Amino acid sequence: MTNPEQPQPSSADPNGSGGDGEQAREWWQEPGLPWKHKPTRSDIACMSWMGAAALYGLVLLPLRPVMLGLAPHLLGSLGYRTGLVMTGALGSIGDPWWPLVMVLGSLMAMKFDWIYWWAGKLWGHGLIEVWSGRSERARRRNQRAIAFTQKYETWAIFVTYLPIPIPAAVIYAALGAAGTSLRKFLAVSFVASLLSSGLYIYLGWSIGEPAVELINAYGNVLWYISLALLVGIVAVAWWRARTGKKPGVPGPAG
């Protein structure tokens, strides 16, 4: 006679283990992912945008040295500092396109910022924890960035546009997690980006013709720099494939 109080084997547990065995883990429960729940469409979309931003930075990395020599206006319009400096140098010898490049470069420099703000809004500090990994040094650095953001809020955005080693994406994610509105975030980002682009244009303008002559003199060398960067990217991809190392959550675009 069966004891009604005794647990019976369930259909999901044919061995009658009563659920004591380790349950199969879903793909979204894998360690190294920022969410603590089954991902929604917003989660997947945000992660996809982060992947696209990382791919964009990877593709542009070996092209930037060549673009600096052949199309500095284009490089500056994409928001890269070297292109803005070179555009300023060309402006000092009569080139008229620097105002347009400055505005376009300001917009393009902030093109991916909203993604990390969105990630912070969706996942809180979960993404920052994933980026920190097991590195205690990275964890301390990111915690300092979070504390700095919580103290100065949107003023911290201005710091991310300065040429100093600060984890900008961590600050953007921390702002999203803190509830900063997207409108306010984008407005402050554009002002900060415009001021930063203007400073780089002014720097190139101050250097003037010597900067133009330097780039022209080393124009052929820039191709070899791009080739070396491309070889480095392929080597890293090959090493990851050989070691089986997973890339995990895409990092901030360069």
Beta strands, then each sheet from edge to edge (+ up, - down):
end
